[in-house]
Amino acid sequence: MPLHDAASQLATIHQSIARAAILAQREPGDVTLIAVSKTQEAAAIEPLLEAGQRHFGENRVQEAQDKWPALRAAYPDVVLHLIGQLQSNKAEDAVALFDVIHAVDRPSLVTALGAAMRKTGKHPLCFLQVNIGDEPQKGGCAIADLPALLDAAQAAALPVAGLMAIPPADSDAAPYFALLAKLARRHALTGLSMGMSSDYETAVTIGATHVRIGTALFGARS
Ligand SMILES: *Cc1c(COP(=O)(O)O)cnc(C)c1O
């Protein structure tokens, strides 16, 4: 896909989000579109910044450290989301760079993030990731472990925004989104980070507050 298409894709996706939100009697403005820019170079990201997009998602701390300081100098109001797995030894770098961290999934990481926040004085919002399809290869805490993880996050004073999940591939995502929404309600959490290129409209009808979209914006990653 040529670079200039990302901006027109952005407009199309905003329309689809608005349609899905209205269908569910929600406010389109209550859904944040995170442009997943992992593997994309600055030249591919700039047209989206020019088009007004401000929320971006990366899955690797190192890649984001290489790419974003320069882009942020030009667009200081960028909101950077870490959407990938985070190793505890990178917690301080992540806290220093990101505004929102989406894959908090174990007590050891909660501890590392709490220490990094105290040390840096920065307090990025956190989403707790749930392994919603109970898949061995996926990140996220087991559903049964969520109450304990939430307790740990509260004890460490993490600002918990809500829950995040990636449903199993090749299956209808809707029941998994509904389950995540139910778990969030049970714990009085309002944020729901769910929905990617193939299923974001479904996620919005079920209550997503944050959708993470890469391929539908930028084209297939090489
Ligand atoms: C890559 C990625 C996305 C974006 O996926 P697309 O299918 O390209 O939209 C969303 N969430 C996470 C956690 C990712 O790693």
The ligand as a Tripos MOL2 file, in Angstrom:
@<TRIPOS>MOLECULE
LIG
   15    15     1     0     0
SMALL
NO_CHARGES

@<TRIPOS>ATOM
      1 C1          0.4120   -6.0030   16.0580 C.3       1 LIG1
      2 C2         -0.6150   -5.8490   17.1190 C.ar      1 LIG1
      3 C3         -1.8460   -5.2280   16.8410 C.ar      1 LIG1
      4 C4         -2.2510   -4.7450   15.4630 C.3       1 LIG1
      5 O1         -2.6060   -5.8470   14.6680 O.3       1 LIG1
      6 P1         -3.2500   -5.6530   13.2140 P.3       1 LIG1
      7 O2         -3.8910   -6.9470   12.9470 O.co2     1 LIG1
      8 O3         -2.1090   -5.3370   12.3030 O.co2     1 LIG1
      9 O4         -4.2150   -4.5350   13.3030 O.co2     1 LIG1
     10 C5         -2.7360   -5.0650   17.8940 C.ar      1 LIG1
     11 N1         -2.4460   -5.4760   19.1450 N.ar      1 LIG1
     12 C6         -1.2720   -6.0750   19.4440 C.ar      1 LIG1
     13 C7         -1.0130   -6.5120   20.8390 C.3       1 LIG1
     14 C8         -0.3230   -6.2810   18.4420 C.ar      1 LIG1
     15 O5          0.8340   -6.8920   18.7450 O.3       1 LIG1
@<TRIPOS>BOND
     1     1     2 1
     2     2     3 ar
     3     2    14 ar
     4     3     4 1
     5     3    10 ar
     6     4     5 1
     7     5     6 1
     8     6     7 2
     9     6     8 1
    10     6     9 1
    11    10    11 ar
    12    11    12 ar
    13    12    13 1
    14    12    14 ar
    15    14    15 1
@<TRIPOS>SUBSTRUCTURE
     1 LIG1         1 GROUP 0 **** ****
